[in-house]
Amino acid sequence: MSDAEREDLRRHGILLTSLEELYNWGRSNSIWPLQFGLACCAIEMIAAATARFDIARFGAEIFRPSPRQADLMIVSGTVTKKMAPLVVRLWNQMPEPKYCIAMGACAISGGPFKQGYNVLKGIDRFIPVDIYIPGCPPRPEALLHGLTQLQEKIKAERLAGPDTARHLRPENPGEFPIPDYGAHDLQPPNNPALFSPPSLPRKP
């Protein structure tokens, strides 16, 4: 049955769905973010939970104090190299399926502090990021937009077949190596299974 035929039936009050759609609909509308912030972007994240912006409208109102009860990590703010191993440890403690939003320029690439010796140039060097929200800092509306993008991504996940969701593939790890504090940098400086520096082709 085509999507047009299903939509026509819906207009007549007949709702057709599948177990996969029902499963993903429930997951996408009951997201529990982990309650933690790293810097100024966290203020905007907190503002998104207030009555003015009301993130609860999107099913993500319950910020959980424990990573074992959360399925969404919002990395909001500057990630220092001293803090990075702890962020990875929190990620590893979250149960699958879990998702990550990198909120703000600092969480994406280090932002205005990128050249600092103690600043990680993007949390995606150590944990997988599903949604990137640019800005310095991004407003609460941007976080709500990123949340709706994540919901669309969850709704499109497949439970079986070649396009099976990441958390359902046994070969994909749910935990990632925690970097150590080295003499001058984190060891390793990134997770090579997740991150590779962009190549810059140079003309001869």
C-alpha positions as semicolon CSV with decimal commas, in nm:
position;residue;x (nm);y (nm);z (nm)
1;M;0,000;0,000;0,000
2;S;0,139;0,338;-0,097
3;D;0,174;0,636;0,136
4;A;-0,092;0,823;-0,062
5;E;-0,341;0,540;-0,008
6;R;-0,263;0,527;0,362
7;E;-0,308;0,902;0,389
8;D;-0,640;0,874;0,210
9;L;-0,755;0,613;0,461
10;R;-0,645;0,835;0,749
11;R;-0,865;1,115;0,615
12;H;-1,155;0,873;0,644
13;G;-1,072;0,787;1,004
14;I;-0,891;0,459;0,937
15;L;-0,546;0,449;1,092
16;L;-0,299;0,193;0,965
17;T;0,041;0,148;1,119
18;S;0,310;-0,111;1,179
19;L;0,486;-0,234;1,488
20;E;0,801;-0,053;1,374
21;E;0,620;0,282;1,337
22;L;0,447;0,240;1,671
23;Y;0,773;0,147;1,843
24;N;0,961;0,443;1,696
25;W;0,672;0,682;1,764
26;G;0,679;0,589;2,131
27;R;1,058;0,625;2,158
28;S;1,072;0,956;1,972
29;N;0,811;1,113;2,199
30;S;0,952;0,998;2,531
31;I;1,312;1,119;2,525
32;W;1,479;1,159;2,863
33;P;1,778;1,395;2,845
34;L;2,065;1,368;3,089
35;Q;2,076;1,665;3,323
36;F;2,423;1,808;3,297
37;G;2,588;2,111;3,144
38;L;2,944;2,217;3,078
39;A;2,937;2,593;3,012
40;C;2,724;2,881;2,890
41;C;2,526;2,675;2,635
42;A;2,380;2,489;2,933
43;I;2,201;2,810;3,034
44;E;2,018;2,804;2,701
45;M;1,944;2,433;2,747
46;I;1,792;2,507;3,089
47;A;1,590;2,790;2,935
48;A;1,441;2,542;2,687
49;A;1,284;2,361;2,981
50;T;1,113;2,672;3,118
51;A;0,750;2,765;3,058
52;R;0,839;3,013;2,780
53;F;0,985;2,746;2,549
54;D;0,844;2,432;2,715
55;I;1,048;2,142;2,581
56;A;0,786;1,917;2,744
57;R;0,566;1,974;2,438
58;F;0,806;1,748;2,251
59;G;0,809;1,469;2,508
60;A;1,149;1,554;2,654
61;E;1,057;1,721;2,979
62;I;1,210;1,479;3,226
63;F;1,577;1,566;3,267
64;R;1,726;1,269;3,448
65;P;1,997;1,309;3,712
66;S;2,145;0,964;3,642
67;P;2,294;0,850;3,309
68;R;2,142;0,508;3,368
69;Q;1,795;0,662;3,338
70;A;1,866;0,886;3,035
71;D;1,871;0,818;2,662
72;L;1,983;1,160;2,536
73;M;2,307;1,339;2,612
74;I;2,308;1,711;2,526
75;V;2,673;1,818;2,527
76;S;2,624;2,188;2,590
77;G;2,934;2,397;2,633
78;T;3,310;2,382;2,616
79;V;3,455;2,034;2,663
80;T;3,791;2,064;2,832
81;K;4,042;1,783;2,802
82;K;4,013;1,735;3,176
83;M;3,637;1,684;3,142
84;A;3,635;1,473;2,824
85;P;3,706;1,134;2,991
86;L;3,422;1,197;3,234
87;V;3,181;1,278;2,949
88;V;3,277;0,950;2,778
89;R;3,228;0,766;3,107
90;L;2,877;0,915;3,141
91;W;2,802;0,812;2,781
92;N;2,912;0,457;2,851
93;Q;2,679;0,439;3,151
94;M;2,373;0,530;2,943
95;P;2,172;0,231;2,820
96;E;2,094;0,172;2,454
97;P;1,929;0,311;2,253
98;K;2,096;0,642;2,326
99;Y;2,157;0,959;2,130
100;C;2,385;1,261;2,149
101;I;2,326;1,625;2,056
102;A;2,631;1,852;2,029
103;M;2,492;2,192;2,125
104;G;2,697;2,496;2,035
105;A;3,022;2,574;1,858
106;C;3,234;2,458;2,151
107;A;3,082;2,110;2,165
108;I;3,111;2,080;1,786
109;S;3,462;2,212;1,726
110;G;3,598;2,394;2,029
111;G;3,440;2,723;1,921
112;P;3,621;3,044;2,019
113;F;3,844;2,844;2,254
114;K;3,959;2,603;1,983
115;Q;4,320;2,714;2,001
116;G;4,336;2,660;2,375
117;Y;4,574;2,387;2,482
118;N;4,315;2,247;2,721
119;V;4,007;2,247;2,494
120;L;3,878;1,943;2,306
121;K;3,802;2,031;1,945
122;G;3,470;1,850;1,928
123;I;3,308;1,581;2,138
124;D;3,261;1,370;1,823
125;R;3,624;1,269;1,861
126;F;3,521;1,028;2,136
127;I;3,146;0,961;2,118
128;P;2,906;0,944;1,820
129;V;2,703;1,261;1,766
130;D;2,359;1,238;1,607
131;I;2,263;1,606;1,579
132;Y;2,483;1,915;1,557
133;I;2,335;2,252;1,665
134;P;2,562;2,541;1,564
135;G;2,567;2,875;1,743
136;C;2,747;3,054;2,021
137;P;2,534;2,994;2,214
138;P;2,237;2,856;2,019
139;R;1,904;2,983;2,142
140;P;1,647;2,749;2,301
141;E;1,452;2,751;1,974
142;A;1,757;2,599;1,804
143;L;1,768;2,323;2,064
144;L;1,399;2,254;2,005
145;H;1,468;2,237;1,631
146;G;1,754;1,995;1,694
147;L;1,526;1,785;1,913
148;T;1,264;1,761;1,636
149;Q;1,540;1,659;1,394
150;L;1,641;1,384;1,635
151;Q;1,280;1,272;1,661
152;E;1,260;1,246;1,282
153;K;1,580;1,042;1,284
154;I;1,440;0,805;1,548
155;K;1,114;0,764;1,355
156;A;1,310;0,666;1,044
157;E;1,513;0,396;1,219
158;R;1,458;0,040;1,100
159;L;1,428;-0,255;1,333
160;A;1,547;-0,514;1,083
161;G;1,713;-0,545;0,747
162;P;2,030;-0,392;0,604
163;D;1,940;-0,046;0,740
164;T;1,897;-0,163;1,098
165;A;1,944;0,106;1,362
166;R;2,289;0,138;1,518
167;H;2,184;0,018;1,863
168;L;2,040;-0,306;1,719
169;R;2,358;-0,411;1,543
170;P;2,561;-0,646;1,763
171;E;2,889;-0,540;1,602
172;N;2,844;-0,178;1,709
173;P;2,974;-0,106;2,058
174;G;2,758;0,069;2,314
175;E;3,065;0,171;2,509
176;F;3,370;0,357;2,386
177;P;3,728;0,375;2,516
178;I;3,785;0,636;2,783
179;P;4,095;0,844;2,707
180;D;4,367;0,883;2,966
181;Y;4,541;1,199;3,078
182;G;4,876;1,208;2,900
183;A;5,177;1,428;2,961
184;H;5,064;1,686;2,705
185;D;4,733;1,563;2,563
186;L;4,466;1,300;2,597
187;Q;4,582;0,951;2,506
188;P;4,466;0,869;2,248
189;P;4,374;1,221;2,124
190;N;4,067;1,078;1,948
191;N;3,888;0,752;1,884
192;P;4,009;0,644;1,537
193;A;3,700;0,425;1,496
194;L;3,481;0,737;1,517
195;F;3,690;1,030;1,404
196;S;3,934;1,099;1,127
197;P;4,071;1,445;1,055
198;P;3,943;1,599;0,733
199;S;4,179;1,575;0,442
200;L;4,278;1,891;0,257
201;P;4,369;1,810;-0,102
202;R;4,641;2,045;-0,217
203;K;4,697;2,138;-0,576
204;P;5,052;2,087;-0,702
